Amino acid sequence: MTSFRKWSEVRADIVANSGGEETVAEARRWHQAYIDHYCRAERAQKPGPVTNHIADEPPQSRRLA
């Protein structure tokens, strides 16, 4: 079985090698903004459920009473 190191054991080395806490925090903010932008772009390309529902319905004629 493979043993993995805990994040708490690895984090100090990563922070030290990357330039400090502020650099790690900035990288996290940048990464999260990238993910958020990607998700918004994906949602913008997909039609919403209401649009799909209306598009799939057959046209209905109006009854005049």
N, C-alpha and C positions, 0 to 999 in steps of 0.2 A: 504494500500500500504506500502511496506517495504521501509524504507529509508536507504540509504547506505552512509557511510562517504566517503568524498573525499580522494584521495590518498595523497594530500598535507597535510591533517589533520592527517593521519596515519603514514606517512613516518618518521617523526621525532622520534616517539616511536620505530619503527622498527630499525632504525639506532642506536639509543641509546641502545636498548636491544641486538643487534647483535655484537656490538664492534666497531662501528664507520664507517665512510665513506669508508675507505680503505677496510674493511671487506665486506661491501656491494658491492663495485666495484669488488673485487676478486670473490665473489659469482656469480655476473652477468657474468664475463668473463668465469668462469668455466661452468656455465649453458649454455652459448652461444656456447662454444666449444663442449659440449655434444650434443647439438641440431645439430650443423654442422656435427659432426662425424656420428650421426644417419642418417641424410639426405644423406650423401655420401654413407653410407653402403646400404641404401635402393635403391639408384640409381644404385649402382654396381650390385645389385641382379636382377634388371629388364633389359631385353634386350632393346636396343634402337629401335627407330621407323624404322630405315633402316633395322635392322636385322629382325624385324617382317615382314616388307614389302617383303623382299627377301624370307623369309621362307614361306610366304603364296602364292607366285606366283608358278604356275605350271611350270615344267621344259620345256624349249623351245629347239626344235631341230634346228640345223643350216641348212640353205639352201645353197647348193653349187651351184653357178651359172656357 
